[in-house]
Amino acid sequence: MAAASDGWAGMGWDWTDADEIRQRLNAGADPESWNGSRPLHRAAVFGSPEAVTELARRVADVDALENGVTALWEAVMSRKPANARALAAAGADPWRPSLGGWSPGRLSLAGPTPELFPVPEGVCLSDSERAAAQEAHRLTMALGDFYYDGTGLACVAGIDVAEAVRRLQATPVVDGELLGVLNELLEEPYAHDMDESLHIVGVTSVPGGCVVTQPWGYAPQMPGVLARLSAETLCYGLYANPKSGNQGSIARHGTIEGSDLHPGGGPDEDTSAEVLASYLYQHNAVAYACAFAGLRPTDRRAVAGPPDVWVELPRRDYWSH
């Protein structure tokens, strides 16, 4: 492997030990290459300020690019302010334009450490960017931290519970045998056949629209569900896949526009708005999904339950729309 010849054999996720990094560098480790990547970029995200400083003084260019971005960009995007300051002290440029036209320094103005770098005169957020940052703070605080692995969501703009139920041609679960199945699902959601449990979803109205949720499966993100919900509006689907991570979809006016997206991760495209959203909602896929559709929930009930109403979806092929 390349890591064996570049002096970084055995280095994994932890780049915090500056003494070990210094010893490796003194023994001939390549400051420019780690298994095909750049050590400084790794340290910016997974290291300590001391490790960043040690590597920064050994590289030829502290603003060298990997995947189109600098190590300083990675530190800011990863919310590692101490590492960002260490890179700036080593000569990295906070105001160098990067993804979506953002610089690391201007992006930091939208986050929790707007004082990270001295700000040149005339550099600031626009009114819309400032409003997006303020709403991101409000929304993430309102939702809080909770476990949602295995949950499916559809965040729908501009319609309420009644309209969502009508579009899905769903039947409210109020009594009878299906109510018993629902109660059993809530107790042991994975003890039931997936074909049966997929047909029950919850729907809740929130400011800006509604949320269709399924705590145990991906039904709200199925193409046929998203297409019906998004008629004449916008819908963002999310499945928090316990095996492969968060999977996102975009539906607009009944058409699936995007799939296999990564809400809560890096930007899915290099537009200014998407780069900002990926920074504001990093590691918070539910908040990202809500924000994308313009939903403004005041708590997590629409996702974590109980919903306004449980409904049964009609039996049909939801994969071919």
LINNORUR-V96055 format. One record per helix or strand of 3 or more residues. SS is the DSSP state (~ for helix, > for strand). FROM is the first residue (numbers start at 1). TO is the last residue. If there is no record, write none. Layout:
# LINNORUR-V96055
SS	FROM	TO
SS	FROM	TO
This chain:
# LINNORUR-V96055
~	2	5
~	18	26
~	39	46
~	49	56
~	71	77
~	81	89
~	99	101
~	104	108
~	127	143
>	152	157
~	161	168
~	176	187
~	189	191
~	194	197
>	200	206
>	209	214
~	219	221
~	223	229
>	234	241
>	245	252
>	255	261
~	272	280
~	285	292
~	301	304
>	309	312
